[in-house]
């Protein structure tokens, strides 16, 4: 009986080891493909970015469309690890909602930074303040269902773009160019507009690069990275559960 139990546990541990090895193999293929995907150029990134549209806020509905991105001609970078400053971009922002909704959104966004500071100083008391602000914003939403209007503005921005850790981290810093500040402020507060443009570009860059890497893996190995990871994680979880039931974890 003891021998059977020992053999069973040995096989269980072997299964866990194989699951770990399988996960490491997929991760290795993914990292290798990411390196090869670095052969993608900034020209391809520009093409993928331009025309993309992102919903950044609901009620009021705020959409950011990247119209144009200008990278320096002839610039050659590792698409997974680079830092570029002073890029010229043009974007469009469409805002659909009432004046009350826009004002509530701006107030809520402005308060987020203050709430974080209060929470840090008071050990979490700021969370109740955040809930109160959210309630006021929701009240503005419900009371302004009618009378929506559509506003839009196109403007140029300077962009600092950084990609690190093989494309897993993307940073953006945006500044609105010249006299566009007044035009933007008539549609949406400038600070809020900058935050939305930064996030829209950053999220899209990360999405594009991640897809390039996954396509490389699938093309070279026939492995769907997301599906393989899910299956391996499921297998590891079952093995872990077996070890816990056996009192080994």
C-alpha positions in Angstrom: 0.0 0.0 0.0 2.8 2.3 1.0 4.6 1.5 -2.3 1.5 2.4 -4.3 1.1 5.7 -2.5 4.8 6.6 -3.1 4.5 5.7 -6.8 1.4 7.8 -7.1 3.1 10.8 -5.5 6.1 10.3 -7.6 4.0 10.4 -10.8 2.1 13.5 -9.4 5.4 15.3 -8.9 6.6 14.3 -12.3 3.3 15.7 -13.8 3.9 19.0 -12.0 7.5 19.0 -13.4 6.3 18.4 -16.9 3.7 21.1 -16.6 6.4 23.6 -15.4 8.6 22.6 -18.3 5.8 23.0 -20.8 5.1 26.5 -19.4 8.8 27.4 -19.6 8.9 26.1 -23.2 6.0 28.4 -24.3 7.5 31.3 -22.5 10.8 30.6 -24.2 9.2 30.5 -27.6 7.3 33.7 -26.8 10.5 35.6 -25.8 12.3 34.3 -28.9 9.5 35.4 -31.2 9.4 38.8 -29.5 13.1 39.2 -30.5 12.3 38.3 -34.1 9.3 40.6 -34.1 11.7 43.4 -33.4 12.3 43.2 -37.1 9.0 45.1 -37.5 9.7 48.7 -38.3 8.5 52.0 -37.0 6.9 52.4 -40.4 4.7 49.4 -39.7 3.9 50.7 -36.3 2.9 54.1 -37.8 0.6 52.3 -40.3 -1.0 50.3 -37.5 -1.6 53.3 -35.2 -3.0 55.7 -37.8 -6.8 55.6 -38.0 -7.2 53.7 -34.7 -10.0 54.8 -32.4 -10.3 54.3 -28.7 -13.3 54.9 -26.3 -11.8 56.5 -23.3 -14.9 57.4 -21.3 -18.6 56.7 -21.1 -21.2 59.4 -20.4 -19.9 61.6 -21.7 -18.6 59.4 -24.5 -15.0 60.4 -25.3 -13.3 58.9 -28.3 -9.7 59.5 -29.3 -8.7 58.8 -32.9 -5.0 58.8 -33.9 -4.9 60.6 -37.3 -1.2 60.8 -37.9 2.1 59.7 -36.4 5.4 61.0 -37.7 8.6 59.0 -36.9 12.0 60.2 -38.0 12.8 59.0 -41.5 15.4 56.2 -41.6 15.3 55.6 -37.9 16.0 52.0 -37.0 15.1 50.8 -33.5 14.4 47.6 -31.6 10.6 47.7 -31.6 10.5 46.1 -28.2 13.0 48.3 -26.4 13.3 52.0 -27.5 12.7 55.5 -26.4 11.9 58.4 -28.7 11.2 62.0 -27.9 9.5 64.9 -29.7 7.4 62.8 -32.1 4.8 64.8 -34.0 1.2 63.4 -33.9 -2.2 64.6 -34.8 -5.3 63.3 -33.0 -9.0 63.9 -33.0 -11.2 63.9 -29.9 -15.0 63.5 -30.1 -17.1 64.2 -27.0 -20.8 63.3 -26.9 -22.7 64.4 -23.8 -24.1 67.3 -21.8 -22.3 70.2 -20.2 -23.1 68.7 -16.8 -21.7 65.3 -17.7 -18.5 66.8 -19.0 -18.1 69.0 -15.9 -18.7 66.0 -13.7 -16.1 63.9 -15.6 -13.5 66.7 -15.3 -14.2 67.1 -11.6 -13.9 63.3 -11.0 -10.7 63.1 -12.9 -9.2 66.0 -11.1 -10.2 64.5 -7.7 -8.6 61.2 -8.4 -5.1 62.5 -7.6 -6.3 64.1 -4.4 -8.1 61.0 -3.3 -4.9 58.9 -3.8 -3.0 61.4 -1.6 -5.6 61.4 1.1 -5.8 57.6 1.1 -2.0 57.4 1.5 -2.1 59.8 4.5 -5.2 58.5 6.2 -4.8 54.8 5.6 -7.8 54.4 3.2 -10.3 57.0 4.4 -10.0 58.6 0.9 -11.9 55.6 -0.5 -15.2 56.9 1.0 -14.5 60.2 -0.6 -14.0 58.5 -4.0 -17.3 56.8 -3.6 -19.0 60.1 -2.9 -17.5 61.7 -6.0 -18.6 58.7 -8.0 -22.2 59.2 -6.7 -22.2 62.8 -7.7 -20.9 61.9 -11.2 -23.6 59.2 -11.6 -26.3 61.7 -10.5 -25.1 64.0 -13.3 -25.3 61.2 -15.8 -28.8 60.3 -14.9 -30.1 63.9 -14.8 -28.5 64.7 -18.2 -29.9 62.0 -20.3 -31.4 64.5 -22.7 -29.7 67.5 -24.2 -26.6 65.7 -25.3 -24.4 67.5 -27.8 -21.5 66.4 -30.0 -18.2 68.3 -30.0 -14.9 67.4 -31.7 -11.5 69.0 -32.0 -8.4 68.0 -34.0 -5.0 69.1 -32.6 -1.3 68.4 -32.8 0.7 66.9 -30.0 4.4 66.3 -29.2 4.8 62.7 -28.0 7.5 61.0 -26.0 7.2 57.2 -26.4 9.1 54.5 -24.6 8.9 50.7 -24.9 10.7 48.6 -22.4 11.0 45.0 -21.1 10.3 43.5 -24.5 7.2 45.5 -25.1 5.5 44.6 -21.8 5.8 48.2 -20.6 4.9 51.3 -22.7 5.1 54.9 -21.5 3.8 58.0 -23.1 4.1 61.7 -22.4 2.0 64.1 -24.4 2.0 67.9 -24.7 -0.5 69.8 -26.8 1.1 72.1 -29.3 0.6 75.9 -29.4 -2.7 77.6 -29.9 -4.6 74.3 -29.9 -4.8 74.6 -26.1 -7.7 77.0 -26.2 -9.5 74.9 -28.9 -9.2 71.8 -26.8 -10.3 73.5 -23.6 -13.6 74.5 -25.2 -14.4 70.8 -25.7 -12.8 69.1 -22.7 -10.4 70.3 -20.0 -6.8 70.2 -21.3 -5.4 68.1 -18.5 -8.1 65.4 -19.1 -7.5 65.5 -22.8 -3.8 64.9 -22.3 -4.4 61.9 -20.0 -6.8 60.4 -22.5 -4.5 60.8 -25.5 -1.5 59.4 -23.5 -3.6 56.3 -22.6 -5.0 55.8 -26.0 -1.6 55.8 -27.7 0.0 53.8 -25.0 -2.6 51.1 -24.9 -2.7 50.8 -28.7 1.1 50.5 -29.0 1.2 47.8 -26.4 -1.7 45.9 -28.2 0.0 46.1 -31.6 3.4 44.9 -30.3 1.8 42.0 -28.3 -0.1 40.8 -31.4 3.1 40.9 -33.5 4.8 38.7 -30.9 1.9 36.2 -30.7 1.7 36.0 -34.5 5.4 35.2 -34.7 5.0 32.3 -32.1 2.0 30.8 -33.9 3.7 31.1 -37.3 6.9 29.4 -36.1 5.4 26.7 -33.8 1.7 26.5 -34.5 1.1 27.3 -30.8 -1.6 29.8 -29.8 0.2 31.5 -26.9 -2.9 32.5 -25.0 -4.6 29.1 -25.3 -1.3 27.2 -24.4 -0.8 29.4 -21.3 -4.4 28.8 -20.2 -4.1 25.0 -20.7 -0.7 24.8 -18.9 -2.0 26.9 -16.0 -5.0 24.7 -15.7 -2.8 21.6 -15.6 -0.5 23.1 -13.0 -3.5 24.1 -10.9 -4.9 20.5 -10.9 -1.5 19.1 -10.0 -1.2 21.6 -7.2 -4.6 20.7 -5.9 -3.6 17.0 -5.9 -0.5 17.8 -3.9 -2.5 19.8 -1.4 -5.0 17.0 -0.9 -2.1 14.7 -0.3 -0.8 17.0 2.4 2.4 17.9 0.5 1.6 21.6 0.1 
